[in-house]
């Protein structure tokens, strides 16, 4: 019986921990990022993955992993604002329809 209930919520089981990890990474980005995401290092332009830069570096030598971790903050902020706006709009539109029937 429990297995059937879990099969119905596969998206939650898979997506929940991923979302939780993203939220944690965004909240603690200052401690988790291995380097300053804005620091330009012209000696390390377009370097591949290494111990110092696990995801490598970009065109101007910035650490890609640090930029991904800091980028999670922006992504979660925008998606949270969109959800907040959608919920508010839905509540407002449904309550307005209830007050003024056609």
GULUM-718275 format. One record per residue (C-alpha): residue number from 0; chain; x, y, z. Coordinates in nm, 2 decimals, padded with zeros to 4 digits. Layout:
ATOM   zami   zakol       c1       c2       c3
ATOM    NUM       A        X        Y        Z
...
END
This chain:
ATOM   zami   zakol       c1       c2       c3
ATOM      0       A    00.00    00.00    00.00
ATOM      1       A    00.28    00.25    00.09
ATOM      2       A    00.46    00.17   -00.24
ATOM      3       A    00.16    00.28   -00.44
ATOM      4       A    00.14    00.61   -00.26
ATOM      5       A    00.51    00.67   -00.32
ATOM      6       A    00.47    00.59   -00.69
ATOM      7       A    00.21    00.87   -00.72
ATOM      8       A    00.45    01.13   -00.58
ATOM      9       A    00.77    01.04   -00.78
ATOM     10       A    00.82    01.40   -00.89
ATOM     11       A    00.81    01.52   -00.52
ATOM     12       A    01.05    01.24   -00.42
ATOM     13       A    01.30    01.33   -00.69
ATOM     14       A    01.24    01.71   -00.71
ATOM     15       A    01.21    01.78   -00.34
ATOM     16       A    01.57    01.70   -00.24
ATOM     17       A    01.70    01.88   -00.55
ATOM     18       A    01.50    02.19   -00.46
ATOM     19       A    01.61    02.17   -00.10
ATOM     20       A    01.98    02.14   -00.20
ATOM     21       A    01.94    02.45   -00.43
ATOM     22       A    01.78    02.65   -00.15
ATOM     23       A    02.05    02.55    00.09
ATOM     24       A    02.32    02.64   -00.17
ATOM     25       A    02.16    02.98   -00.23
ATOM     26       A    02.13    03.05    00.14
ATOM     27       A    02.49    02.96    00.22
ATOM     28       A    02.64    03.07   -00.11
ATOM     29       A    02.90    03.29    00.07
ATOM     30       A    03.04    02.99    00.25
ATOM     31       A    02.99    02.72   -00.02
ATOM     32       A    03.14    02.90   -00.31
ATOM     33       A    03.51    02.81   -00.35
ATOM     34       A    03.61    03.15   -00.50
ATOM     35       A    03.48    03.50   -00.56
ATOM     36       A    03.23    03.47   -00.85
ATOM     37       A    03.32    03.82   -00.97
ATOM     38       A    03.70    03.81   -00.94
ATOM     39       A    03.86    03.83   -01.28
ATOM     40       A    04.17    03.61   -01.32
ATOM     41       A    04.34    03.65   -01.66
ATOM     42       A    04.59    03.37   -01.58
ATOM     43       A    04.31    03.12   -01.57
ATOM     44       A    04.10    03.20   -01.87
ATOM     45       A    03.89    02.91   -02.01
ATOM     46       A    04.06    02.65   -01.79
ATOM     47       A    03.90    02.30   -01.76
ATOM     48       A    03.79    02.14   -01.44
ATOM     49       A    04.06    02.11   -01.17
ATOM     50       A    04.09    02.09   -00.80
ATOM     51       A    04.10    02.47   -00.77
ATOM     52       A    03.81    02.52   -01.01
ATOM     53       A    03.58    02.21   -01.01
ATOM     54       A    03.36    02.34   -01.30
ATOM     55       A    03.65    02.53   -01.47
ATOM     56       A    03.67    02.90   -01.55
ATOM     57       A    03.49    03.12   -01.80
ATOM     58       A    03.62    03.36   -02.07
ATOM     59       A    03.76    03.61   -01.82
ATOM     60       A    03.89    03.36   -01.56
ATOM     61       A    03.60    03.36   -01.32
ATOM     62       A    03.52    03.04   -01.13
ATOM     63       A    03.21    02.88   -01.29
ATOM     64       A    03.10    02.68   -00.98
ATOM     65       A    03.10    02.99   -00.77
ATOM     66       A    02.89    03.17   -01.03
ATOM     67       A    02.64    02.88   -01.05
ATOM     68       A    02.61    02.88   -00.67
ATOM     69       A    02.56    03.26   -00.65
ATOM     70       A    02.33    03.24   -00.96
ATOM     71       A    02.10    03.01   -00.76
ATOM     72       A    02.01    03.30   -00.53
ATOM     73       A    01.89    03.51   -00.83
ATOM     74       A    01.70    03.21   -00.98
ATOM     75       A    01.52    03.13   -00.66
ATOM     76       A    01.43    03.49   -00.59
ATOM     77       A    01.28    03.53   -00.94
ATOM     78       A    01.09    03.21   -00.92
ATOM     79       A    00.97    03.28   -00.57
ATOM     80       A    00.84    03.62   -00.68
ATOM     81       A    00.67    03.47   -00.98
ATOM     82       A    00.49    03.21   -00.76
ATOM     83       A    00.40    03.48   -00.51
ATOM     84       A    00.25    03.70   -00.79
ATOM     85       A    00.06    03.40   -00.94
ATOM     86       A   -00.09    03.31   -00.61
ATOM     87       A   -00.19    03.66   -00.54
ATOM     88       A   -00.33    03.72   -00.88
ATOM     89       A   -00.53    03.40   -00.86
ATOM     90       A   -00.67    03.49   -00.52
ATOM     91       A   -00.76    03.84   -00.63
ATOM     92       A   -00.92    03.72   -00.96
ATOM     93       A   -01.12    03.45   -00.79
ATOM     94       A   -01.25    03.67   -00.52
ATOM     95       A   -01.34    03.95   -00.77
ATOM     96       A   -01.54    03.69   -00.97
ATOM     97       A   -01.72    03.58   -00.66
ATOM     98       A   -01.82    03.94   -00.58
ATOM     99       A   -01.94    04.04   -00.93
ATOM    100       A   -02.11    03.75   -01.10
ATOM    101       A   -02.18    03.78   -01.47
END
